[in-house]
Amino acid sequence: MTTSTPVKLGYLRKLLESRPHKDVLRTYLHQNEDALLKNAILVTLHRKWSARPPYGLSEIGITTYDRQRVNCGFPCPPGAHAEDLLEHVWCLHLRIRSNAHLPLDDASPDAFHFGTSVFVTYDEALDLLHHIWHQPMNDDRPDKGYRPIIYLSHGDNDALGKVRNIDCDFVPGQKDTTIATLNAQDIAVHTKITSKSDAAIEYLLPIFKIIPFHAGNAGNAAIYTTVIAFLSALRNEVYQSDDNPKARPGQKGPSSAKSAMTVVQGLMARPTPPPPFGVLIYCCKCSSYLHFAAVCPNTDFVCTKCLGSKTDWRVQNAQTHMEGLCVFK
């Protein structure tokens, strides 16, 4: 059994930091020599803040990929459109209860297509992130240390986290178990999927013949980011053939048997039980756990502070919550 220590994690971090992001991901998925790297977990994190002051953290999308759960940790063909790998990605969508009433596009639980949305407190969200970043190498042997984490994000979402971490003090790239910080946009550029260094999720997915649904939802954004990174880094294994020597994305080569949308729809349809924390139902208008705001019977509830505000959007948002839930003190 491999032992993980701060020294070993530091050495691995130093080894990977000079490598292109695409090479780090490919090495993680393919190599079979470095036992500690084989035990790493790939974590995609996508956070979303309200579009207007106080810029509160409203959503967190998380995916994790554990190589040890795929083919007993040994390298294997990715399958059509990397389906044989992506089907092992675990997805989660967190809604922060205290900011659930703030205006936000695609945040509804109905807009998350890859699992179950849960409403959580800040403390619950932070506790989950801490546990994801500190998973023991061996549950029965805590002296074996923690598993390495490869952190994946899309574009400036990570940078926003560093600017707006006052309400969620968690900076993934600075955690002691993080051995690499990857950017899906960077991977797409260096594998020549696109030349746009700031390509949005909605721009990149159609290149792979995938139609995104509610990409503004943080949970969907996290899995879409993972899909983009995998299909970009593995484009030769997924698409290349004698008829497609340049590995152009599409229903070609090893992926000729099915469409990319069929694979994505399969990911949406698989059973995803809710996590054992948070609540599935929450009304951001009256704080009830019995119904959602859209069917709240308390039609007379209104935030008088927002109703009396000189800011138009606050006045328009006054009926989404009672005064006791207002984030403006």
C-alpha positions in Angstrom: 0.0 0.0 0.0 1.4 3.4 -1.1 1.9 5.9 1.6 1.2 9.6 1.0 3.2 12.2 2.9 3.5 16.0 2.6 7.0 15.5 1.2 5.8 13.0 -1.4 2.9 15.3 -2.3 5.2 18.2 -2.6 7.6 16.3 -4.9 4.7 15.2 -7.1 3.3 18.8 -7.2 6.8 20.1 -8.3 7.0 17.4 -11.0 3.7 18.3 -12.5 3.7 22.1 -12.3 5.9 22.6 -15.3 3.9 20.2 -17.5 1.2 21.3 -19.9 -2.3 20.8 -18.5 -3.2 18.3 -21.2 -0.1 16.2 -20.4 -1.0 16.1 -16.7 -4.4 14.8 -17.4 -3.2 12.3 -19.9 -0.5 11.1 -17.5 -3.1 10.7 -14.8 -5.4 8.7 -17.0 -2.8 6.5 -18.7 0.4 6.0 -16.7 0.9 3.0 -14.6 4.3 3.6 -12.9 3.7 6.3 -10.2 1.6 4.6 -7.6 0.8 7.9 -5.7 -0.4 9.6 -8.9 -2.6 6.5 -9.7 -4.3 7.1 -6.4 -5.1 10.7 -7.1 -8.7 11.9 -7.5 -9.7 14.4 -10.2 -12.1 17.0 -8.8 -13.9 19.6 -10.9 -15.3 22.5 -9.0 -17.6 25.2 -10.5 -18.9 28.0 -8.3 -21.4 30.7 -9.1 -22.0 34.0 -7.4 -25.0 36.2 -7.6 -24.8 38.7 -10.5 -25.4 41.7 -8.3 -24.2 42.9 -4.8 -23.6 41.4 -2.3 -22.1 38.8 -4.8 -23.0 36.0 -2.5 -21.9 32.4 -3.3 -25.1 30.8 -4.5 -24.2 27.5 -6.2 -21.4 24.9 -6.2 -21.1 22.2 -8.8 -18.8 19.3 -8.1 -17.6 16.2 -10.0 -15.1 13.6 -8.9 -13.3 10.9 -10.9 -11.5 8.2 -9.0 -9.2 6.2 -11.3 -9.0 3.4 -8.8 -12.7 2.6 -9.4 -12.2 2.1 -13.1 -10.7 -1.2 -14.3 -9.1 -1.7 -10.9 -6.9 1.4 -11.5 -5.3 0.0 -14.6 -5.3 2.0 -17.9 -8.1 1.1 -20.2 -9.6 2.3 -23.5 -11.9 5.3 -22.9 -14.7 4.0 -25.1 -16.9 5.9 -27.5 -16.7 9.6 -26.6 -14.9 8.5 -23.4 -18.1 6.9 -22.2 -16.3 4.2 -20.3 -14.5 6.8 -18.2 -17.2 9.4 -17.9 -19.8 7.0 -16.5 -17.6 6.8 -13.4 -17.8 10.6 -12.8 -19.9 11.5 -9.7 -21.8 14.7 -9.9 -23.3 17.0 -7.3 -25.1 20.4 -7.3 -25.2 22.4 -4.1 -27.5 25.4 -3.5 -26.5 27.7 -0.6 -29.7 28.2 1.3 -29.0 31.7 2.6 -28.5 33.1 -0.9 -31.1 30.9 -2.7 -33.4 33.8 -3.3 -30.9 36.0 -5.1 -31.5 36.4 -8.8 -29.6 33.7 -10.7 -30.1 32.0 -14.1 -30.4 28.2 -14.3 -30.1 27.7 -10.5 -33.3 25.7 -10.1 -33.0 22.1 -9.1 -35.0 21.2 -12.2 -32.2 22.7 -14.3 -29.6 20.2 -13.0 -29.5 17.2 -15.3 -26.8 15.0 -13.9 -27.8 14.2 -10.4 -29.7 15.6 -7.4 -29.6 19.2 -6.2 -29.4 19.7 -2.4 -29.9 22.9 -0.4 -27.1 23.3 2.1 -25.6 25.8 4.6 -22.2 27.4 4.1 -20.8 25.1 6.8 -22.2 22.0 5.2 -20.6 23.0 1.8 -17.3 23.7 3.4 -17.4 20.4 5.3 -18.0 18.5 2.1 -15.2 20.3 0.3 -12.8 19.6 3.1 -13.7 15.8 3.1 -13.3 15.7 -0.7 -9.9 17.2 -0.5 -8.8 15.0 2.5 -9.7 11.4 1.6 -7.5 8.8 3.3 -5.3 6.4 1.2 -6.7 3.6 3.4 -9.8 4.0 5.6 -8.4 1.5 8.1 -4.9 3.1 8.1 -5.0 6.8 8.7 -1.2 6.8 9.0 -1.0 6.2 5.2 -2.0 9.9 4.6 -4.3 11.5 2.2 -4.9 10.9 -1.5 -3.6 13.5 -4.0 -6.1 15.8 -5.6 -6.0 17.1 -9.2 -8.2 20.2 -9.3 -9.9 21.1 -12.6 -11.8 24.3 -13.4 -13.0 26.2 -16.4 -11.4 29.5 -17.2 -11.7 32.3 -14.6 -14.1 30.4 -12.3 -11.1 29.6 -10.2 -9.9 33.2 -10.2 -13.3 34.4 -9.1 -13.1 32.0 -6.2 -9.9 33.7 -5.0 -11.5 37.2 -5.2 -14.8 36.2 -3.6 -13.9 33.7 -1.0 -14.9 35.9 2.0 -18.2 33.9 2.3 -16.7 30.5 1.4 -13.1 30.4 2.6 -11.9 27.6 0.4 -9.2 28.0 -2.2 -8.6 24.6 -3.9 -5.3 25.3 -5.5 -3.8 26.2 -2.1 -4.8 23.0 -0.3 -2.0 20.7 0.9 -3.4 17.7 -1.0 -3.7 19.5 -4.4 -0.9 18.4 -6.7 -2.1 20.1 -9.9 -4.5 22.8 -10.9 -5.8 22.4 -14.5 -7.9 24.6 -16.7 -10.2 22.9 -19.3 -9.9 25.9 -21.6 -6.1 25.5 -21.6 -6.5 21.8 -22.4 -8.8 22.5 -25.3 -6.3 25.0 -26.8 -3.2 22.9 -26.4 -5.0 19.9 -28.0 -6.0 22.2 -30.9 -9.7 21.8 -30.3 -9.9 25.6 -30.5 -7.6 28.6 -30.7 -9.9 30.6 -28.4 -8.2 30.8 -25.0 -11.4 32.1 -23.3 -13.8 29.7 -25.0 -17.0 29.3 -23.0 -18.6 25.9 -22.3 -21.4 26.8 -24.7 -18.8 27.3 -27.5 -16.7 24.2 -26.8 -19.4 21.5 -26.4 -20.8 21.9 -29.9 -17.4 21.2 -31.3 -17.8 17.7 -29.9 -21.4 17.5 -31.3 -22.9 18.0 -27.8 -25.8 20.4 -27.2 -25.5 21.9 -23.7 -28.6 22.3 -21.6 -28.6 24.9 -18.8 -24.8 25.4 -18.9 -25.3 28.3 -16.5 -26.2 25.8 -13.7 -23.1 25.2 -11.6 -23.7 21.5 -11.4 -24.1 21.1 -15.2 -21.1 23.4 -15.7 -18.9 21.1 -13.6 -19.8 17.9 -15.5 -19.5 19.8 -18.9 -16.1 21.0 -17.9 -15.0 17.4 -17.1 -16.4 16.2 -20.5 -14.5 19.0 -22.3 -11.2 18.1 -20.6 -11.6 14.4 -21.2 -12.6 14.6 -24.9 -9.8 17.2 -25.5 -7.0 15.4 -23.8 -8.0 12.0 -25.3 -9.0 13.2 -28.7 -6.6 10.7 -30.5 -7.9 7.7 -28.5 -11.5 8.8 -28.9 -11.6 9.9 -32.6 -8.5 9.0 -34.6 -8.7 6.4 -37.3 -7.4 5.8 -40.8 -10.4 7.7 -42.1 -10.0 10.5 -39.5 -6.2 10.9 -39.1 -6.5 14.4 -37.6 -8.9 13.1 -34.9 -11.6 15.6 -35.7 -14.4 15.3 -33.1 -17.6 13.6 -34.1 -19.1 10.2 -34.6 -15.9 8.9 -36.1 -13.2 6.3 -35.5 -13.5 4.6 -32.1 -16.6 6.8 -31.4 -18.4 5.8 -34.6 -20.9 3.4 -32.9 -22.9 6.1 -31.2 -23.3 9.9 -31.0 -21.8 12.1 -28.3 -25.3 13.2 -27.3 -26.3 9.6 -26.7 -23.4 9.3 -24.3 -24.4 12.5 -22.5 -28.0 11.5 -22.3 -26.9 8.3 -20.7 -25.0 10.2 -18.1 -28.2 12.2 -17.4 -30.4 9.1 -17.1 -28.2 7.0 -14.8 -29.4 6.7 -11.2 -27.9 9.3 -8.8 -29.0 9.0 -5.2 -28.9 12.2 -3.2 -26.0 12.8 -0.8 -26.6 12.1 2.9 -26.7 15.8 3.9 -28.6 19.0 3.1 -32.3 19.1 2.1 -34.0 18.3 -1.2 -36.8 20.8 -0.8 -36.4 24.3 0.5 -38.5 27.5 0.1 -36.3 30.5 -0.1 -39.3 32.7 0.5 -40.4 31.4 3.9 -37.6 28.9 4.8 -39.9 25.9 4.8 -38.6 22.5 4.0 -42.0 21.3 2.7 -42.3 23.1 -0.6 -40.4 25.3 -3.1 -40.8 29.0 -3.5 -42.8 28.6 -6.7 -45.7 27.0 -4.8 -45.3 28.9 -1.4 -48.7 29.5 0.2 -47.4 32.6 1.9 -48.3 35.0 -0.9 -48.3 38.0 1.4 -44.6 37.6 2.4 -42.5 40.4 1.2 -39.1 41.9 2.3 -39.8 45.5 3.3 -36.1 46.4 3.2 -35.9 45.4 -0.4 -39.3 46.9 -1.2 -38.1 50.3 0.1 -34.8 50.1 -1.6 -33.8 52.7 -4.3 -32.3 49.8 -6.4 -34.7 48.6 -9.0 -33.6 44.9 -8.9 -34.0 44.7 -5.2 -37.6 46.1 -5.4 -38.3 43.5 -8.1 -36.8 40.8 -5.9 -38.7 41.8 -2.7 -41.4 39.2 -3.0 -38.9 36.3 -3.3 -38.1 36.3 0.4 -39.3 37.5 3.8 -37.3 40.2 5.6 -35.7 37.7 8.0 -34.0 36.0 5.1 -32.7 39.2 3.4 -28.9 39.3 2.9 -28.8 43.1 3.2 -28.4 43.9 6.8 
